[in-house]
Amino acid sequence: MTWQAGQSGNAAGRPRGTGQVAKLRASIAEHIPGIVAKLVEQAKAGDVGAARLLLERVLPPIKASEQETPIALPEGSLTDQGRAVMAAAGSGEIPPSQAAQLLTGLGALAKLLETDELASRVKALEERSGNAAAKAQ
């Protein structure tokens, strides 16, 4: 028997919310306001662990971010642009992490250009061989 998309394999199985976790949550649900109040009291009294627990659950962690720094890349080859990125990182114009990201982007662009060039070469070869085959017939 194959499973049908969107259908349970055991429709008459255990209903949701009747497992051990649901029972545990239900048993402490009535105590949550008191627990939170006690944690707040402890945090105000200087308990760093209580403060940390409260803040971790309420406020999302702040992620480090770098400010974007524009950089002018020269027209020309990807090598020239890579050298410009390295020079900007070396002079402190941009942070090393941004230079690494830019160089990764230039590398990806180089692969795309290489793929495009190979595709056009293959197409040209196919056209030439197609023309030669047509002439031979």
N, C-alpha and C positions, 0 to 999 in steps of 0.2 A: 504494500500500500504506500503510495507516495503522499507526502505532506502537501497540503494546499497552502499557498501563500496567505498569510494573515489569519490562519486558523491554528488553534492550540492543538498540540499533540494529545493533550489529555484535558478535554473541556470540562470533565466532571472532577478534575483534580482539586487540590487544596486551594481555597480562595485566598486572594491576596490579603495581606495584613494579619494572617493568623500564625505566622512563624515566631520563632524565639525572639528575634530582634524587635518585631512589632510588639510583643508582650512586654519586653524590657522597656521600650519607649513609652508604652502606655502606663507602666508602673511608676515611672519617674516624672511623667508629664505634669502631674499636679504639684511637684516639688520644684519645678524649674524656676518660677519667679523667686522663690526663697534662695535657691542656689545662686542665681545671678546677683541677687541683692547682697549675699554674703561675699561673693567674689568682688563686687564693687567696694564693699566695706574693707576687705583685706587689701585691695589695690590702693585705696585711699590711705591706708595705714602704712603703706610702703612695701607691701608684698609684691616683688617684681614678677614672680611667677603668675600670680593672679592677674596683674596688669597685662602681662604678655598674653595670657590666655584670652582675656576679654578683647584686647586690641586685635589679635590675630583673627578672631571670629567676626569682628565688626568691620574693621578697616582692611581693604586689600593691601597687600604689600606694595611698597613703592619700588618701581623698577628703575634701575639706572638707565639714563639715556644721555646720548651726546647731542650737542647742538650741531645742526647741519652747518657745514662750512662749504660755501660754493667754491669751485675751482674751475678755472678756464683751461680746457684741454686744447692743445694745438690741433689744427687741421693737419691731416697727413696720416702717416702709418700708425698702426696700433703700438708699435715699438716706441714711436715718438710720444704718444699719449701715456704709455706706461712709464717712460722716463720722466715725464712732467709730473706724474703722480708721485713717483719716488722722490723727486726733487722737492715737491711741496711737503711731503712727510719729513724729509731730511731737514728742511728749513723751519719746521714747526708750524707751517701754514695750515696743515690739517693733521689731525691725530693719526697715529699709526693704524688704529682699527679702521678708520675710514679709508685710509690708503689701501689696506688689505681688501676691503669690500670693493673698492673701485678696480683694483687689479683683478679680482675675481670676476667682476663684470666684464672687464676688457677681455679676459680669457674666454668667457662664455661667448662674447661677441666674435672673437677670433674663430671659435669652433663653428658658429653659425655661418660666418663668411666662407670658411673652408667647405662646409657642406654645400652651400649655394654654388660655389665655384666647381666642386666636383659634379654636382647635378648638371650644370651647364656644359661641362666637358663631356659627360656621358651622353647628354642629348645631342651634342654636336657629332660625337663619334657614331651614334646610332643613325643620325641623318646621313652622314657620309657613307656608312655601310649600307644603309637602305638605298641610297642613290646608286652605289656600286652594284648592289644586287639587282636593282631594276635595270641597269645598263647591261648586265650580263645575261639577262633573260631575253 
